[in-house]
Amino acid sequence: MSDKHIQWQPSNVSRSERHHLNSHKSCVLWLTGLSGSGKSSIAYEMERLLFTQHIRSYVLDGDNLRHGLNGNLGFSPNDRSENIRRTAEAAKLLVDAGIITIVALISPYRADRELARSLYAVGEFIEVFIDCPLEICEKRDPKGLYVKARAGVIPDFTGISAPYEQPRRPEIVISSNQHSLQASTSRIYDYLIAHKVIAPQSSFTL
């Protein structure tokens, strides 16, 4: 069937109505960085923090997505781009539903991250660069991936045999080798308050 025969079906519930119901706005927190930099740890700690404050959130973790939605993709540049495209589209649906969506994805290519950003309104896409030196990530190596990559077992591994392009102007930079998990999540939380995504107390206005 041609795309011209497919129409978008609008919801009868507006984004603003969902925000009023939730008492907070929605956005995507896009955590990018090398494997082992701490993206998933920060993402899930952030989700827990928001939950304790009665704020609706959900994590889209890169590894988890490859068990289902992105299970047929490899790690070539083209597959990585499609991985990010699918994830960005899925995250947008959650943002439309009024949920603060936390994406934890290496997303090594700048152009792919910018394409993801283009799907969102201004202020809805918050790029969080989890900055950690490669040597620290290798020492951590929680999944043993760097050892395999150095041995040539894993091809196209970001930071070893494939590039990572650092963000030029991320909204937030977190040096995970210098800050605790709590300090890292607090910085993101404070950003959300400062930009009126969430309120510092129960009161909320659009």
N, C-alpha and C positions, 0 to 999 in steps of 0.2 A: 504494500500500500504506500502511495506517495505521501511525503510529509505534508503536502498542501491539503490533504484530506483529514489531517489530524489537528484537532483544536484543543487548546488549553481550557480546562473546565475550572472556572474560578470557584473559590470557597464562599460559602455564605457567612463565614466568620472572618472578620478582618484581623490583620496582625495587631492593630491597636487594641481590639477587643481581647485578644489573647494576652497581650501585655497587661491590661487592666486586671484580668482574671488572675494572672500569676503574680502581680505586683512587682514585676521587673521586665525589662526589655530582653531581647534575645540577640545573639551574635555568634560568630564562630571564632574561637581561639585556635589559631593554626600554629601548632608547635612544630618547628622544623629544626633539624640538627643531625649530627652524626649518630650512628648506632652507638649506644652506650653513653650518650650525652646526658640522659636522664629524662627524655621526653615523656615516656610512659609513666614513670614514677611521679613526675610533676603533674601530669594530666589526671591521674587517678586520685592524687592527694587533693588537687583542685576540685575535682568532682565531690569528694567527701566534704571539703570545706563548704562548698556551696550548698550541699545537702543539709548540713547542720544549720544553715541560715534559711532553710525552707525555700531555696532557689532551685528551680528545675534545670538540670543539666544532664549531659550524657557524653561519654567518651567514645570516639571512633578511633580505635587503635589500629595502626597499620598491620600488625601481625594478625590480629583478630579478623580484620577484613579479608585477609588472604585465605581464611578458612571458608569464606562464603562468597560474598559479592565480588571480590577480586581474585578468587581462587584459580582462575584460568590464566592469570597473568604471570609473566616471568619478571626479569630484572633488566631487560634491554632498555635503552632509552625510550623506545616507542611504548613498551609495556609500562614503564614507570609513568610516562605521560598519561596513559589511559587509567592507570591506578589513581592518579591524582584527580583526573577529570571525574571519574565515578565517585570518588570520595567527596569531592567538592559538591557534586550534585546531590548526593545523599545528605550531606551536612546542611545544604540549603533547605531541604525539605524539613529538617528538624528545626532550623532557625525560623522558617515560616510557621512552624507549629508553636513557636514561642519558647523554645528551649535553647539555653546556652550550650552550644555544641563545642566540645573540645577535641580537636583532631591532633593525634600524635603520629606524625608521619615524617620520615626522613626528607621526602620531597626535595631532592638534591638540585633540581634545575630551576633557576630563577624564572624562566619564561613560563614554566608550568604553574608556579605559585602565583604569578601575575595573572595568568588565565583564570585560576581559581578565584582570585580577588575580584576579577571583572564580573563574576556572577552576582556579587552582593552590592547593596547600596553603600554609599559612603558611610564609614564608621562601623559597619557590620562585620567586616573582615579584619581581625586583629592578629597580625603576624607576630609570633613570639619566637625569637631566635634563641634556642638553647645552645649557648656558646660554650664549647668545651674543647680544649686542645686534643688533637688526634692521639697523642701519646698517652693522655689520661684515659681516653675512651678505650684504647687498646689494653691498658692495665686493668681497667674494670672488666671489660669483655664478658659480661654476665652470661652470654649465650655461647661463648666459644667461637664466635663467628670470625673474629680477626685472625685467630690462629689458622683457621681453615682458609681464609682469604689469602694470607701470606704464603700458605702452602700450595696455592693455586687450585684448591678444591672448590672454592666459590668464585666464579667469574663475575665481572662487573660489580664488584663490591665497593660501595661508596667510601671514599677516603683512601682506598688502596689501589684498586684497578679501575675505578670510575670516579669522576670529579664530584665535588660538592661546591656549589656556588652560594656563597654567603649572601644573605639578604642585604640590600643596600640601605633601605630605610624601614626597618621593622618597627612596629609600634612599641615593642618591648624587647629588651635584650637581657637575658639571664645568664650569668657566668656560673654554671652549675658546679664547677670545681671550686668556687670561692664562697658560695652561699648554701646554707642548709635547705633542706626540702621545705621546711616551714617558711623560711625567709623568701624562697622562690615563689611559693604560692601566695604569700602575703603581698608580694609586689604585683602580681597579676590581679589579685582581689582589689587592691588599692586603685589600680588603673580602671577597673570596672566601675568603682565608685566615682572616681574623678571624672569619668566620661558619661556618668549618669545612666549606665546600663543597669546597675543595681543601686539601691538606696542604702545609706549607712544605717538606717533604722527602718521601721515598718512602714513609714509614710512613703508614698510613691506618686509621682506625677509625670505625665508625658510632656 
